[in-house]
Amino acid sequence: MTGDKLKLKQTLAHNMKKHRAALRLTQERAAERAEFTVKYWQRLEMVSQPDLPSLPALLKIAKALNIKIHQLFL
């Protein structure tokens, strides 16, 4: 992963975990709310995995976490 992509992935993973924890959601429940598989949600929360979601997927993540999309990258 390049430096910029790694930083983006770190920020996304951190914020997904933070907002999920604030809602007291398990990865399983968050994935269900986003209409993702649990495995995909887990990969998104792992910095070591280079997966970056598409814009439609980011919208689903934000909706599942009851946040605005930009909050995933603050």
RAQUI-V467591 format. One line per field, one symbol per residue. ss: DSSP state (~ for helix, > for strand, _ for the rest). A space follows every 10 residues. Layout:
# RAQUI-V467591
ss->???
This chain:
# RAQUI-V467591
ss->__~~~~~~~~ ~~~~~~~~~~ ~~____~~~~ ~~~~___~~~ ~~~~~_____ ____~~~~~~ ~~~~____~~ ~~~_
